């Protein structure tokens, strides 16, 4: 399954109306509804999955993909 956000990407999450941003690295991604079988070539919309993020503060948290913004993509 292909997704916009991949494990290892550096992302930001904007918090609150004052625009504070938390930055972190994606550790894991999961479908919100994993009871539906999805083929490998399917491209998931950001509303369909969430990501486990390790923020620079050391906190790990699951965040909906639609709330994230790329800062850098993982390169091989």
Backbone torsions as a table, in degrees:
resi	resn	phi	psi	omega
1	UNK	NA	132.4	-179.3
2	UNK	-98.7	145.2	-178.3
3	UNK	-141.8	157.6	176.6
4	UNK	-66.9	-40.1	-179.5
5	UNK	-102.9	131.0	-178.1
6	UNK	-121.1	159.7	176.3
7	UNK	-58.3	131.1	179.7
8	UNK	100.0	-11.4	178.4
9	UNK	-71.2	144.4	173.8
10	UNK	-92.1	125.2	-174.6
11	UNK	-131.7	165.5	174.4
12	UNK	-127.5	153.2	177.9
13	UNK	-129.2	120.8	178.8
14	UNK	-84.1	128.8	-176.7
15	UNK	-113.0	126.7	172.3
16	UNK	69.0	174.2	-177.5
17	UNK	-72.3	-17.3	-179.8
18	UNK	-80.7	-7.5	173.5
19	UNK	82.5	15.6	176.3
20	UNK	-61.8	140.5	-178.8
21	UNK	-118.4	134.0	169.6
22	UNK	-102.0	136.3	178.4
23	UNK	-111.9	149.7	179.5
24	UNK	-167.5	179.4	-178.1
25	UNK	-116.0	138.1	179.0
26	UNK	-74.4	126.6	178.9
27	UNK	-99.8	-32.4	-174.1
28	UNK	-159.4	150.8	173.2
29	UNK	-127.4	147.4	179.2
30	UNK	-145.3	145.5	172.1
31	UNK	-69.3	146.5	176.4
32	UNK	-68.8	-36.5	177.4
33	UNK	-119.9	90.7	-175.3
34	UNK	-88.0	12.8	176.5
35	UNK	-85.8	-7.5	180.0
36	UNK	-97.6	123.1	176.9
37	UNK	-69.8	132.3	-177.7
38	UNK	-124.3	131.3	178.0
39	UNK	-68.3	156.0	-177.3
40	UNK	-61.1	-31.1	-176.9
41	UNK	-88.2	5.5	179.7
42	UNK	-75.2	135.1	178.1
43	UNK	-99.4	113.4	-177.4
44	UNK	-76.5	136.1	173.1
45	UNK	-76.6	152.0	-177.0
46	UNK	-64.1	-17.4	175.8
47	UNK	-78.7	-9.1	-173.0
48	UNK	-98.3	-6.4	-177.8
49	UNK	-146.7	166.4	175.9
50	UNK	-133.1	163.8	-172.9
51	UNK	-126.7	141.0	172.7
52	UNK	-88.9	121.2	-174.4
53	UNK	-113.4	135.1	168.1
54	UNK	-100.2	107.4	-178.5
55	UNK	-76.8	159.9	-178.1
56	UNK	-64.6	-16.1	175.9
57	UNK	-78.1	-9.6	-179.4
58	UNK	98.7	-7.0	-179.2
59	UNK	-80.5	137.8	172.1
60	UNK	-104.4	134.5	-177.8
61	UNK	-153.7	144.2	174.1
62	UNK	-83.7	132.1	-177.0
63	UNK	-134.8	138.7	176.3
64	UNK	-62.3	136.8	-177.3
65	UNK	-61.5	-31.6	-177.7
66	UNK	-67.2	-14.6	179.6
67	UNK	-94.1	-1.8	-175.6
68	UNK	-97.0	155.6	175.0
69	UNK	-131.7	136.4	179.4
70	UNK	-71.2	135.9	167.3
71	UNK	-106.6	-36.4	178.5
72	UNK	-160.4	139.6	176.1
73	UNK	-92.8	147.4	177.4
74	UNK	-65.3	134.6	175.3
75	UNK	-115.4	152.4	-177.9
76	UNK	-86.9	NA	NA
